[in-house]
């Protein structure tokens, strides 16, 4: 997961939510710009990029719902064979 929030904020988020995955700070917004997810308001859109073992983006989910993101992610990973 990447966020335009500060390193301190993403670290606190990860600790609060017992994240078992990397949470990255893109405070400079360079990655958000490069992936085309930076909104006009300066925040990253909630998109999920599915990347195969060779590093190729095989699907982009542009309709992420924070309330069901975990189960949706698991279902998509299974459907994509990742």
Secondary structure, DSSP 8 states (H G I E B T S, - for coil): -EESS-HHHHHHHHHHTT--S--EE-TT-HHHHHTT-B-TTS-B---EEEE-TTS-EEEEE----TTTHHHHHHHHHHHHT-
